[in-house]
Amino acid sequence: MTKGHWTLTDTLRWSSLGALTFAIFLGTLQIVSDETGLPYRYWSRYTAMLDGKLRSMFIFMPNGRLIAIGQLAAMFLVFAGYLTFDLPFWWIGMALCMFGPAAWIERMRRERIVLIEDQLDNFILALANALKTTPSIGSAFNSVVLVIEIRSAKRSISPSRR
C-alpha cells in the first residue's frame, strides 16, 4: 500500500483475505456442527464422561457441557496470555485446563467413597446389633436411624477432628 493512496491491488488483497477468513470460518463451523462428524462425536463422548462421573456422585449441576465450555474458555485465556505476555510454561496451564477437571472430579469421588465406607462400617455394626435385639427388620432400621441421627447431631456440635 502506497502512502496515502488506496489502490485496486490493496482492495483485492484485503477482500481476498476477508473471503478466505470467512471460508475457513464456515468450513470449521460445518465440521464442528455436523453430528456425524468426528469432533462432535468426541465432544459428546467427553461431556457424557464428565456427566457420568458427576452423576455417580449425585451432582447434576454443573453438567459436563458447562465444564467442557469452561475448559475451552480457560485454554483460550492461557493461550491469549502466552501470546500477550510470552508465558514461559504456558503448556503446563493448557495441560491443567485439559486434565484438571476430570482429575478433580475423580478426587472428589474417591473422597466421597472413603467417607461412605467410614459410615458404612458403623451402620452395618449398628444394624447387626439391632437385628439381634429386634426380630423385625423395620424396627431394626428405625432404631439404627435414631442412633445415627444422635451420633450425627453430636458430631455437628463437637469440634472437627481434622
C-alpha positions as CSV (number, residue, x, y, z in Angstrom):
1,M,0.0,0.0,0.0
2,T,1.5,3.3,-1.0
3,K,1.5,6.1,1.4
4,G,-1.8,7.9,1.4
5,H,-3.3,6.1,-1.6
6,W,-5.6,3.1,-1.7
7,T,-5.0,1.1,-4.9
8,L,-7.0,-1.6,-6.6
9,T,-4.4,-4.2,-5.6
10,D,-4.8,-3.3,-1.9
11,T,-8.6,-3.6,-2.2
12,L,-8.3,-7.0,-3.9
13,R,-5.7,-8.2,-1.3
14,W,-7.8,-7.3,1.7
15,S,-11.1,-8.6,0.2
16,S,-9.4,-11.9,-0.7
17,L,-8.1,-12.1,2.9
18,G,-11.6,-11.4,4.2
19,A,-13.1,-14.0,1.9
20,L,-10.5,-16.6,2.9
21,T,-11.1,-16.0,6.6
22,F,-14.9,-16.3,6.1
23,A,-14.5,-19.5,4.1
24,I,-12.3,-21.0,6.9
25,F,-14.9,-20.0,9.4
26,L,-17.7,-21.6,7.5
27,G,-15.7,-24.8,6.9
28,T,-14.8,-25.0,10.6
29,L,-18.4,-24.4,11.6
30,Q,-19.7,-27.1,9.3
31,I,-17.2,-29.6,10.6
32,V,-17.9,-28.9,14.2
33,S,-21.7,-28.7,13.9
34,D,-22.1,-32.0,11.9
35,E,-23.5,-34.5,14.4
36,T,-21.9,-37.4,12.4
37,G,-18.5,-35.8,12.3
38,L,-15.5,-36.7,14.4
39,P,-15.2,-33.5,16.5
40,Y,-18.9,-33.6,17.5
41,R,-18.7,-37.3,18.5
42,Y,-15.7,-36.7,20.6
43,W,-17.3,-33.7,22.2
44,S,-20.4,-35.7,23.0
45,R,-18.3,-38.6,24.4
46,Y,-16.2,-36.3,26.6
47,T,-19.2,-34.4,28.0
48,A,-21.0,-37.7,28.6
49,M,-18.0,-39.0,30.5
50,L,-18.0,-35.9,32.7
51,D,-21.8,-36.2,33.2
52,G,-21.3,-39.9,34.2
53,K,-18.6,-39.0,36.8
54,L,-20.8,-36.2,38.2
55,R,-23.9,-38.3,38.2
56,S,-22.2,-41.1,40.2
57,M,-21.8,-38.5,43.0
58,F,-25.4,-37.2,42.6
59,I,-24.1,-33.8,41.3
60,F,-26.4,-32.7,38.5
61,M,-25.4,-29.1,38.1
62,P,-22.9,-28.1,36.6
63,N,-23.2,-30.6,33.8
64,G,-20.4,-31.9,31.6
65,R,-21.1,-29.5,28.8
66,L,-20.7,-26.4,31.1
67,I,-17.4,-27.8,32.4
68,A,-16.1,-28.5,28.9
69,I,-17.0,-25.0,27.8
70,G,-15.2,-23.6,30.8
71,Q,-12.2,-25.7,29.9
72,L,-12.2,-24.3,26.4
73,A,-12.5,-20.7,27.7
74,A,-9.6,-21.3,30.2
75,M,-7.5,-22.8,27.4
76,F,-8.2,-19.7,25.3
77,L,-7.2,-17.4,28.1
78,V,-4.0,-19.3,28.7
79,F,-3.1,-19.2,25.0
80,A,-4.0,-15.5,24.9
81,G,-1.8,-14.9,27.9
82,Y,1.0,-16.8,26.1
83,L,0.6,-14.6,23.0
84,T,0.3,-11.4,25.0
85,F,2.8,-11.8,27.9
86,D,5.1,-14.6,26.4
87,L,4.4,-17.0,29.3
88,P,7.3,-19.5,29.5
89,F,5.4,-22.5,30.8
90,W,2.1,-21.9,29.0
91,W,1.8,-25.6,28.1
92,I,1.5,-26.5,31.8
93,G,-1.5,-24.2,32.0
94,M,-3.0,-25.9,29.0
95,A,-2.4,-29.4,30.4
96,L,-4.1,-28.3,33.7
97,C,-7.0,-26.9,31.8
98,M,-7.4,-30.2,29.8
99,F,-6.9,-32.8,32.5
100,G,-7.6,-30.8,35.7
101,P,-11.4,-31.0,35.9
102,A,-11.6,-34.8,35.3
103,A,-8.9,-35.4,37.8
104,W,-10.6,-33.1,40.3
105,I,-13.9,-34.9,39.9
106,E,-12.2,-38.3,40.4
107,R,-10.5,-36.9,43.5
108,M,-13.9,-35.8,44.9
109,R,-15.3,-39.3,44.1
110,R,-12.5,-41.0,46.0
111,E,-13.0,-38.8,49.0
112,R,-16.8,-39.5,48.9
113,I,-16.1,-43.2,48.8
114,V,-13.8,-43.0,51.8
115,L,-16.5,-41.1,53.8
116,I,-19.2,-43.5,52.8
117,E,-17.0,-46.5,53.8
118,D,-16.3,-44.9,57.1
119,Q,-20.0,-44.5,57.8
120,L,-20.9,-47.9,56.4
121,D,-18.9,-49.9,59.0
122,N,-20.7,-48.2,61.8
123,F,-24.1,-48.6,60.1
124,I,-23.6,-52.4,59.5
125,L,-22.5,-52.9,63.1
126,A,-25.5,-50.9,64.4
127,L,-27.9,-52.8,62.1
128,A,-26.4,-56.2,63.2
129,N,-26.9,-55.3,66.9
130,A,-30.4,-54.0,66.2
131,L,-31.3,-57.2,64.4
132,K,-30.0,-59.3,67.4
133,T,-32.4,-57.5,69.7
134,T,-35.4,-56.9,67.4
135,P,-36.8,-59.6,65.1
136,S,-38.5,-57.0,62.9
137,I,-36.3,-55.6,60.1
138,G,-38.4,-52.4,60.0
139,S,-37.9,-51.8,63.8
140,A,-34.2,-52.5,63.5
141,F,-33.8,-49.9,60.8
142,N,-35.8,-47.4,62.8
143,S,-33.6,-47.9,65.8
144,V,-30.5,-47.6,63.7
145,V,-31.8,-44.3,62.2
146,L,-32.3,-43.0,65.7
147,V,-28.7,-44.0,66.8
148,I,-27.2,-42.5,63.6
149,E,-29.2,-39.2,64.0
150,I,-28.0,-38.9,67.6
151,R,-24.3,-39.5,66.5
152,S,-24.5,-37.1,63.7
153,A,-26.0,-34.4,66.0
154,K,-23.2,-34.9,68.4
155,R,-20.6,-34.6,65.7
156,S,-22.1,-31.4,64.4
157,I,-21.9,-29.9,67.9
158,S,-18.4,-31.1,68.7
159,P,-15.3,-29.5,67.1
160,S,-13.9,-31.2,64.0
161,R,-11.3,-33.9,64.4
162,R,-9.3,-32.9,61.4
